[in-house]
Every structure is written in structure tokens, then in C-alpha cells.
Amino acid sequence: MVRRLFSKRSRFGFRAHRLAASIGAATCLAIGAFLFGQGAFMTAKAEIAQILLAKAWTRAIDGEVAPTPWPWADTWPVARLSVPSLGEHAIVLAEAGGEALAFGPAHLSVSPQPGDPGTSVIAAHRDTHFAFLKDVEIDDELMVELSDGSSVAFKVTDIQIVNAARSGIQPEGGPARLALVTCWPFGSLTPGPERYVVWAERIQEASSSLAI
């Protein structure tokens, strides 16, 4: 009788353990699928946005003032950033409202226009539009096309990892420089205080529009 009861309890304990393991595995799979789905959604949104922004950028270089990419947008294209050595490019948005960074790199309104004296600051998310920054190297050339059809060339001079509160970025004063800023480390799913900054200096006068 005791042996039979013990046997039943053992079978019940084994089944309970197996059920708990199954629930744990299912939970892990569900969380993984959710995170993957979130990442896929963000990537898809970013890619679709770039298509719409490219059309708005065409309207901008055709002379339209502040062409919004969709009717409810609170931002518009102001430049096109390219890294010829990597074959990468992205439409840069005006930091006019809260949604700019969700759809592309944003030019900080407190900084000068790329090519003007001072440090022009362009920021973007590390997992989408500025994911390629991890592959940028010192001496690489960056090109910024402006909405008036001119373009400005920069050469990467330094790459730093800094604290966001002590970045050392001073928009005003000095020669024309460019600071491309994103979160660090790449691939992390949680926000942190560190920023990855690619510094570049202007190397030539404005030229005709790019064909990349």
C-alpha cells in the first residue's frame, strides 16, 4: 500500500515537473518570438519609411519646402547621408518633432547645417539606420547632399565611445565638422548611458548632387 502510494506520488511529481518544464519552454519561445517580432516590425517600419522618405527627398531637391513624407508627419527630409565605401545611405530628417528618430537619422536643430562652421550633429538608432556605423573606419569618406542640390564631403578623423552626459560635442565654433551619434553597444536590447560617436571633418567645397 505504501509502495503503491509512493509510486503514484512519484508519477505525479514527474508529470508536474514535465508540465512545468513544458510551460517554461513555451514561455521562453513566446518571449523570443515577441522580441523577434518586435525587431522585425521595427526593421520593416524603418525600411518602408525610407521608401516614403526617398520620395519626399525627391520633392525637396525639386524645390518643395519642408515636404512631409506622409500627411501626419512632423518632420521632413533635410539631407542625404552616404558612406560610399560601404554602399550605405540614409535620408536625414529635421529634428522638428518627436517621431523623427523612429523613421531615420535626425539632424539636431541646435547644431549647424552640415558644411557650415561648427559641429553638425546627426543621430539615429543603432539597430536600424545607424547600424552601419560599426563598420565605418577612420579615413572613410562621408558625403552629405543638401536639399539645394549641393553636397559636402567629410573624412572620418576619430571614433569615440562617450557618456551621453559628457559627450564633448560642442555644436558652436570651430571648423565644419560632423558628429554621427548612436547608442552603444551595438546589438544591445536595453538603453544605456554610452554613445558611439563618429567624428568627421570637411575636406572639400560643396559640389554637384550625388549619384549613389
NORWODA-V487304 format. One record per helix or strand. SS is the DSSP state (H for helix, E for strand). FROM is the first residue (numbers start at 1). TO is the last residue. If there is no record, write none. Layout:
BEGIN
ss/from/to
SS/FROM/TO
SS/FROM/TO
END
This chain:
BEGIN
ss/from/to
H/2/61
E/77/83
E/88/94
H/100/103
E/106/107
E/118/123
H/131/135
E/141/146
E/151/163
H/164/166
E/176/183
E/194/202
E/207/207
END
